Structure formats: structure tokens, C-alpha cells
Amino acid sequence: MSALVVQDLSVAIERRVLVDGVSFSVSPGECVAIVGESGAGKSLTASALLGLAPGRVTASVLDVDGVDVRRLSESQWREVRGARIALVAQDALVSLDPLRRIGAEIAEPLAIHTRLSRAERRERVIDLLESVAMPAQEQRARQYPHELSGGLRQRALIASALAGDPAVLVADEPTTALDATVQARVLALLREIADAGTAVVFISHDFAAVRRVADRVLVMRGGRVIEQGAVAEVLDAPTEEYTRALIAATDHEPRSDRFGPFDRLRAEMPCSRPSACPGRSRVCRPSRMRPSRCSRVRRSGSWGVGVGEDDARAHDRRCGETGRGRPALERGAPRPARAPEPAGGVRSPVDDRAITA
């Protein structure tokens, strides 16, 4: 039986659909990674799993540890969060309460979801800190978040998430702000948590971390899952051009065309989700998409496939090109000669009329 089952998950804010038809499942002891560029909908999907997503969330199936969470009230969600599903955010310094000691932070879910006494909670806090390989557990439990390093804060946040013994752990880019050595330790800890029987949803843009931790991977683009499968299959032999371009863009080998495949992909492929396009501007909509007429945009590839009519006119004014793609002032062409200064006066910078002395 799967610990997490998601089918046709969608998140809409006003009239914009930001997550569209996402489906996957996670079994106990399995780690499933969700990858994609910024704005693909990874974190919004994670928020929807915990009932924290803004806007309207719909799904044909959304089961967390055997509980249908689609129509839970906020009070019912408080009983589910921490006990059945928990979140590890990417910035522990922001997530941890700066006015509470680490021990009190970890003991809070124990006080909510268990009937342990105060002495038993203190013992459990030390055990949790030890389970995440926190050194000097009793000393760390008495310290405040700002007194710990980034790696120790992240371990304390993981211990707090594990306090309620959840069946599903959602890790939303937990290693983003960590250096390489601390990142390796946190990734190893997440893999140990999965091996111990917890279903882990790992959100990241780092393919090296995904390869180290995950069993399966989902690739998202524009709020949709475009490819999924075993990590080795997807990362070594991707079937989608977007996945290949994304892997090439994150290649750490120094080469001049590192971002070339991604730019070519955006220039050649039609925009499947204009509302989530990185180059989308305020009034760009699918019905108004057209190839960009500005040669500078086409050369840079920074606006993807096209822009709206209003955006094209605004861009034409900014870059000095007309709507037909002809420069308003050809390069190398002589500028119009200014009229000579009037005798006995200076020219007004506002209306270009002479001001007599």
C-alpha cells in the first residue's frame, strides 16, 4: 500500500492554472524526486500535499497515509500535519522560531500528537537529535537556531519533522543553502530515513543530489509532469527534449555551450504553458502569443517563443525597434542635424522653443 497517492492534482489561483494534472505515488521506504526549472510548480505541488497551497486545489485522489485529505478543515489538517505528513523547508533559519530553543521546537509536535509527559518528551528530543547525527545533543537542545551552523540547523529541522513519526516526509530543496560537505551528510540522512520505511518526496533542481537519494524521478515543466520513471532511466536516457536540455543546462563541466541546448529548445519548441513561461510578461496570454518580431529578442533567446502584442510594442519602445522589426534608427545612419541655437537665447529642453534672455 502506498503512503502517498496523488492523481490529477491541480492548483489554480484566480484563473491561472499553475499545477495541472500531476499524478504520482510514493510507497513506504521509497524516495521520489520532483525536478524542474524555477517556476515549474515543484514547491506548489509540495504545498498542496500539506494543505498549504494558495488558491483552489483539486484532485481525483489525494490520500496521505490512507486518509483522504481533499476536504479536510483547517482543524483536521492540524491533526494530519506532523503526524502523517511533515515538511522540511529549504531555509532552516527562517523555518525555526528564533525565540525558542531547539529542544522546545522539536518537543512541540510531540506535545500535540503524543501523550508523553514532559520528562518523556525531553528524552525523546535527545533521541531524535541523535537519530539525525546531531553532535552534543543535550547542549544543542538548549541552544537557539542562530547559535547553530547551517548544517546543524537543517538537522534540527529534520528532527522536528520526524518527531510525530510521519508516514510521508516532504523535503523541499533542503540542501540549497548548504556547502558541498554538509549537503552530502544531509542527503545521506534523507536516504537513511527512506530506508527506515518513511516515504520521502524530495524536491530539487540538483540532478546529482537526485541521483544519490531518489529511486524515481518526475520532471515538471509549466505545472505538468512531462516525464517520469526510475532515476537511471530518466537521467541517463531521457525521452523528452526538455529533460535533455535541463540536464545539459545543469552540467558542471566547464564548456562554452553549457546553456546552448536550453536556449535552442525555447527558440524551437512551441510554448506549452505561456502562463508559466520564464519570459512571460504581465499581459502575455496564449491567445495572443506570436513569434517575436524583434531581432534582438530572437538573437538573445531570452523571451522564449513569443510575446503579446502590448508587450511587443513596449519592448519596441525600449529597444528602439519598430513593430515590423526595422530599427527606428538604423545603426551607422547619421542622426538628424539639430537646428542652430537661436541668437540671444537658449533652447528649452521641454518644448524645444527658444527662451529669450
C-alpha positions as CSV (number, residue, x, y, z in Angstrom):
1,M,0.0,0.0,0.0
2,S,1.3,3.4,-1.0
3,A,1.8,6.0,1.7
4,L,1.0,8.8,-0.7
5,V,-1.3,8.7,-3.7
6,V,-1.8,11.7,-5.9
7,Q,-4.0,11.7,-9.1
8,D,-4.9,14.7,-11.3
9,L,-3.7,17.3,-8.8
10,S,-4.3,20.8,-9.9
11,V,-3.7,24.2,-8.3
12,A,-5.4,27.3,-9.7
13,I,-5.0,30.9,-8.4
14,E,-7.9,33.0,-9.8
15,R,-8.0,32.0,-13.5
16,R,-4.4,30.8,-13.7
17,V,-3.7,27.0,-13.5
18,L,-0.2,26.7,-12.0
19,V,-0.2,22.9,-11.4
20,D,-2.1,20.8,-13.9
21,G,-2.9,17.1,-13.7
22,V,0.0,15.9,-11.6
23,S,-0.2,12.2,-10.7
24,F,2.3,10.0,-8.7
25,S,2.5,7.7,-5.7
26,V,5.2,7.0,-3.1
27,S,5.5,3.7,-1.2
28,P,6.9,3.3,2.3
29,G,10.7,3.2,2.1
30,E,10.8,4.9,-1.3
31,C,12.1,8.3,-2.3
32,V,10.5,10.1,-5.3
33,A,12.2,13.3,-6.6
34,I,10.5,16.1,-8.3
35,V,12.8,18.2,-10.6
36,G,12.3,21.1,-12.9
37,E,13.4,24.7,-13.5
38,S,12.3,27.6,-11.3
39,G,8.5,28.2,-11.7
40,A,7.8,24.6,-12.9
41,G,5.4,24.1,-9.9
42,K,7.5,21.8,-7.7
43,S,7.1,23.7,-4.4
44,L,3.5,24.5,-5.1
45,T,2.8,20.8,-5.6
46,A,4.5,20.1,-2.2
47,S,2.4,22.8,-0.5
48,A,-0.7,21.2,-1.9
49,L,0.2,17.9,-0.3
50,L,0.2,19.6,3.1
51,G,-2.9,21.7,2.6
52,L,-0.8,24.9,2.4
53,A,-1.2,25.8,-1.2
54,P,-2.9,29.1,-2.0
55,G,-5.9,29.2,-4.4
56,R,-8.1,26.3,-5.3
57,V,-6.7,22.7,-5.1
58,T,-8.5,19.9,-6.8
59,A,-7.6,16.2,-7.3
60,S,-9.4,13.0,-8.2
61,V,-7.3,11.2,-5.5
62,L,-5.2,12.7,-2.7
63,D,-4.5,10.2,0.0
64,V,-1.9,10.6,2.8
65,D,-1.3,7.5,4.8
66,G,-4.7,6.2,4.0
67,V,-6.6,9.4,4.7
68,D,-8.4,11.3,2.0
69,V,-7.3,14.9,2.6
70,R,-9.2,16.6,-0.2
71,R,-12.0,18.1,2.1
72,L,-10.3,18.5,5.4
73,S,-11.0,21.5,7.5
74,E,-8.1,23.5,9.0
75,S,-8.5,21.9,12.4
76,Q,-8.4,18.5,10.8
77,W,-5.3,19.4,8.8
78,R,-3.6,20.2,12.1
79,E,-4.1,16.6,13.1
80,V,-2.6,15.4,9.9
81,R,0.4,17.7,9.5
82,G,3.2,16.4,11.6
83,A,1.6,13.0,12.4
84,R,1.0,11.7,8.9
85,I,2.9,14.1,6.7
86,A,5.7,16.6,7.5
87,L,7.7,19.2,5.7
88,V,11.4,20.0,5.7
89,A,11.8,23.5,4.2
90,Q,14.9,24.7,2.4
91,D,15.8,27.6,4.8
92,A,16.0,26.3,8.4
93,L,16.9,29.7,9.8
94,V,13.6,31.1,8.6
95,S,11.6,28.0,9.5
96,L,12.8,27.6,13.0
97,D,11.5,30.0,15.7
98,P,14.4,32.4,16.6
99,L,12.9,32.9,20.1
100,R,12.7,29.2,21.0
101,R,15.4,26.8,21.9
102,I,15.9,23.8,19.6
103,G,14.6,21.4,22.2
104,A,11.4,23.3,22.6
105,E,11.0,23.4,18.8
106,I,11.3,19.7,18.5
107,A,9.1,19.0,21.5
108,E,6.1,20.9,20.1
109,P,4.9,18.2,17.7
110,L,5.4,15.7,20.5
111,A,3.1,17.7,22.8
112,I,0.5,18.0,20.0
113,H,0.5,14.5,18.6
114,T,1.5,12.3,21.6
115,R,0.6,11.8,25.2
116,L,4.2,11.8,26.5
117,S,5.0,13.5,29.8
118,R,7.4,16.4,29.9
119,A,10.2,14.2,31.0
120,E,9.5,11.7,28.3
121,R,9.4,14.4,25.7
122,R,12.8,15.6,26.8
123,E,14.2,12.1,26.4
124,R,12.6,11.8,23.0
125,V,14.1,15.1,21.8
126,I,17.6,13.8,22.7
127,D,16.8,10.6,20.8
128,L,15.6,12.5,17.7
129,L,18.7,14.7,17.7
130,E,20.8,11.6,18.0
131,S,18.9,9.9,15.1
132,V,19.9,12.8,12.8
133,A,23.5,12.6,13.8
134,M,23.5,15.8,15.8
135,P,26.6,16.1,18.0
136,A,26.4,17.0,21.7
137,Q,22.6,16.6,21.7
138,E,21.9,17.9,25.2
139,Q,23.9,21.1,24.5
140,R,22.3,21.7,21.1
141,A,18.8,21.2,22.6
142,R,19.5,24.2,24.9
143,Q,20.7,26.5,22.1
144,Y,18.9,28.9,19.8
145,P,18.8,28.5,16.0
146,H,21.2,31.4,15.4
147,E,23.8,29.6,17.5
148,L,24.0,26.6,15.2
149,S,25.6,26.3,11.8
150,G,23.6,25.8,8.7
151,G,24.0,22.1,8.6
152,L,23.1,21.7,12.3
153,R,20.0,23.9,11.8
154,Q,18.9,21.7,8.9
155,R,19.4,18.6,11.0
156,A,17.3,20.1,13.8
157,L,14.6,20.9,11.3
158,I,14.6,17.3,10.1
159,A,14.4,16.1,13.7
160,S,11.4,18.3,14.3
161,A,9.7,17.0,11.2
162,L,10.3,13.4,12.3
163,A,9.1,14.0,15.9
164,G,5.5,13.0,15.0
165,D,6.7,9.8,13.2
166,P,5.0,10.8,9.9
167,A,4.5,8.3,7.1
168,V,5.4,10.9,4.5
169,L,8.3,13.4,4.6
170,V,8.3,16.2,2.0
171,A,11.8,17.7,1.7
172,D,11.6,21.0,-0.4
173,E,15.1,21.7,-1.6
174,P,16.6,21.0,1.9
175,T,20.3,21.4,0.7
176,T,20.0,24.6,-1.2
177,A,21.9,26.9,1.2
178,L,24.5,24.3,2.4
179,D,28.0,23.7,1.3
180,A,29.1,20.5,-0.5
181,T,30.2,18.5,2.5
182,V,27.2,19.4,4.7
183,Q,24.9,18.8,1.7
184,A,26.3,15.2,1.3
185,R,25.6,14.5,5.0
186,V,22.0,15.8,4.8
187,L,21.4,13.7,1.6
188,A,22.8,10.6,3.3
189,L,20.4,11.3,6.2
190,L,17.4,11.6,3.9
191,R,18.4,8.3,2.3
192,E,18.6,6.6,5.7
193,I,15.2,8.0,6.6
194,A,13.7,6.5,3.4
195,D,15.5,3.1,4.1
196,A,13.9,3.1,7.5
197,G,10.4,3.0,6.0
198,T,9.4,6.6,5.5
199,A,8.0,7.7,2.1
200,V,10.1,10.7,1.0
201,V,9.2,13.3,-1.6
202,F,12.4,15.1,-2.5
203,I,12.2,18.4,-4.4
204,S,15.3,19.6,-6.0
205,H,16.9,21.1,-9.1
206,D,20.2,19.3,-8.5
207,F,20.4,16.2,-10.6
208,A,23.5,14.9,-8.7
209,A,21.5,15.0,-5.5
210,V,18.6,13.3,-7.1
211,R,20.8,10.5,-8.4
212,R,22.2,10.0,-4.9
213,V,18.9,10.0,-3.0
214,A,15.9,9.1,-5.1
215,D,14.5,5.9,-6.5
216,R,12.2,7.5,-9.1
217,V,12.0,11.0,-10.5
218,L,9.3,13.3,-12.0
219,V,10.3,16.1,-14.4
220,M,7.9,19.1,-14.3
221,R,7.5,21.8,-16.8
222,G,4.9,24.6,-16.7
223,G,3.0,22.8,-13.9
224,R,2.8,19.5,-15.7
225,V,4.7,16.2,-15.4
226,I,6.3,15.6,-18.8
227,E,8.4,12.6,-17.9
228,Q,8.8,10.1,-15.0
229,G,10.5,6.9,-14.3
230,A,13.4,5.3,-12.5
231,V,16.3,7.7,-11.8
232,A,18.8,5.8,-14.0
233,E,16.3,5.6,-16.9
234,V,15.3,9.3,-16.9
235,L,18.7,10.8,-16.2
236,D,20.8,8.5,-18.4
237,A,18.3,8.1,-21.3
238,P,15.7,10.8,-21.2
239,T,13.0,10.6,-23.8
240,E,11.9,14.3,-23.7
241,E,13.9,17.0,-25.3
242,Y,13.2,19.3,-22.4
243,T,14.7,16.8,-20.0
244,R,17.8,16.5,-22.1
245,A,18.1,20.3,-22.2
246,L,17.6,20.6,-18.5
247,I,20.3,18.0,-17.8
248,A,22.7,19.7,-20.2
249,A,22.0,23.1,-18.6
250,T,23.0,21.8,-15.1
251,D,26.1,20.0,-16.4
252,H,29.0,21.1,-14.2
253,E,31.6,20.6,-16.8
254,P,33.1,23.9,-18.0
255,R,32.2,24.5,-21.6
256,S,31.1,27.4,-23.7
257,D,27.8,26.0,-24.9
258,R,26.6,24.9,-21.5
259,F,23.3,26.7,-21.8
260,G,23.0,26.4,-25.5
261,P,20.6,23.4,-25.7
262,F,18.2,25.2,-23.3
263,D,18.1,28.4,-25.4
264,R,17.7,26.4,-28.6
265,L,14.9,24.4,-27.0
266,R,13.0,27.6,-26.1
267,A,13.5,29.0,-29.6
268,E,12.3,25.9,-31.4
269,M,9.6,24.3,-29.3
270,P,6.1,25.9,-29.0
271,C,5.2,27.3,-25.6
272,S,3.1,24.7,-23.9
273,R,2.4,26.8,-20.9
274,P,2.7,30.5,-21.7
275,S,1.3,31.4,-18.2
276,A,4.4,29.8,-16.6
277,C,7.0,30.9,-19.2
278,P,10.1,32.5,-17.7
279,G,9.8,35.2,-20.3
280,R,6.1,35.8,-19.8
281,S,5.2,39.4,-19.0
282,R,2.1,40.9,-17.5
283,V,-0.4,40.7,-20.4
284,C,1.1,37.7,-22.3
285,R,-1.7,35.1,-22.9
286,P,-2.0,32.0,-25.0
287,S,-4.5,33.6,-27.4
288,R,-2.1,36.4,-28.1
289,M,1.1,34.5,-28.5
290,R,3.0,35.1,-31.7
291,P,6.7,34.9,-32.8
292,S,8.6,37.8,-31.6
293,R,9.2,40.4,-34.3
294,C,12.2,42.0,-32.5
295,S,15.5,40.7,-33.9
296,R,17.3,41.5,-30.6
297,V,14.9,39.2,-28.8
298,R,15.3,36.5,-31.4
299,R,19.1,36.7,-31.1
300,S,19.2,36.6,-27.3
301,G,16.5,33.9,-27.0
302,S,15.6,35.4,-23.6
303,W,11.8,35.6,-24.3
304,G,11.2,32.1,-25.3
305,V,8.9,31.8,-28.3
306,G,6.8,34.9,-28.4
307,V,5.2,37.8,-26.6
308,G,1.9,39.5,-26.5
309,E,1.0,42.5,-28.8
310,D,1.2,45.0,-25.9
311,D,4.5,43.6,-24.7
312,A,5.9,43.7,-28.2
313,R,5.0,47.4,-28.5
314,A,6.5,48.1,-25.1
315,H,9.7,46.2,-26.0
316,D,9.9,48.0,-29.3
317,R,9.9,51.3,-27.5
318,R,12.6,50.1,-25.0
319,C,15.0,48.6,-27.6
320,G,14.5,51.1,-30.3
321,E,12.9,48.8,-32.9
322,T,9.6,49.2,-34.6
323,G,6.8,46.6,-34.7
324,R,7.9,45.4,-38.1
325,G,11.4,44.5,-36.9
326,R,13.1,47.5,-38.6
327,P,15.2,49.6,-36.3
328,A,13.8,53.0,-35.7
329,L,17.3,54.4,-36.2
330,E,19.5,52.3,-38.4
331,R,23.0,51.7,-37.0
332,G,25.5,53.8,-38.7
333,A,22.9,56.2,-40.1
334,P,23.7,59.9,-39.4
335,R,21.5,61.5,-36.8
336,P,19.3,64.4,-37.9
337,A,21.1,67.7,-37.6
338,R,19.8,69.9,-34.8
339,A,18.6,73.3,-35.5
340,P,21.1,76.1,-34.7
341,E,20.8,77.8,-31.4
342,P,18.7,81.0,-31.6
343,A,20.6,84.2,-31.2
344,G,20.2,85.8,-27.9
345,G,18.6,82.9,-26.1
346,V,18.8,79.2,-25.2
347,R,16.6,76.3,-26.3
348,S,14.0,74.9,-23.8
349,P,14.6,71.2,-23.1
350,V,10.8,70.8,-22.7
351,D,9.1,72.1,-25.8
352,D,12.2,73.0,-27.9
353,R,11.1,76.7,-28.1
354,A,13.6,79.4,-27.8
355,I,13.7,81.3,-24.5
356,T,14.8,84.8,-24.9
357,A,17.2,86.3,-22.5
